Amino acid sequence: MVDSINKITKRADKLRRDRDWVKFHSLRNLAVALNKEAAELLEKFQWNDDGSLTEKETKELYDELADIFINTLFLSMELNIDLLKITNEKITKIDKKYPVDKVRGISGRDMHEAGKITKKINL
């Protein structure tokens, strides 16, 4: 997995460098682009109560997910962040905050309302 992340990161970096796009990759611009792509992903489900997608919509969804991932890679490059490291750290925090025996089968808001979590751990 690490090798795959490193390869795709290098490939994404080459893409932006070959096109001289790095000069446009301010933190603000990348954050805006990331949110724009996330909004485009969300748009696939607007007015779609059952969440079903046509084959065309599914392919479009894949493109939006890839755009989100690529923009996340670009942002991590600009911030010189190890995405795998910070993602693993975040998963560890979530694992501690929401122990399986306390939260299995209930959603985020319900965990606190149902009194399943008695000690709040700040992330």
C-alpha positions, 0 to 999 in steps of 0.5 A: 500500500505504501508503495502504491501511495508513493507511486501515485503521489509521484505521478500526481506531482509530475502531472502538476509540475509538467503543466506548470500548475504548482504556481497555482497550488496555494493552500487556499486554492487547493482547499477551494478545489478540494471542496468544489470536488466534494460538492460535485460528489455530493451533487450526484446524490442530490434529489436521489432519496434511495441513493441508487446510481445509473452506470453513467452516474457511477462512473462520474462518481468515480471521477469525483472521488479521484478528483478529491483524492488528487486534490488531497495529494496536492494539498498534502504535498504543499503542506509536506504532510505524510498522508498515511501517517496522519491518517493512521494517527486519526484512525487511532484517535477515532478508535480510542474515542469510539470503542467498539463495545460502546458504539457498535451499530449506532451513528455519531450523534446517537452515540452521545445522546444514547449515553454510550460514551461517558468520557469525551475524548478530544481529537 
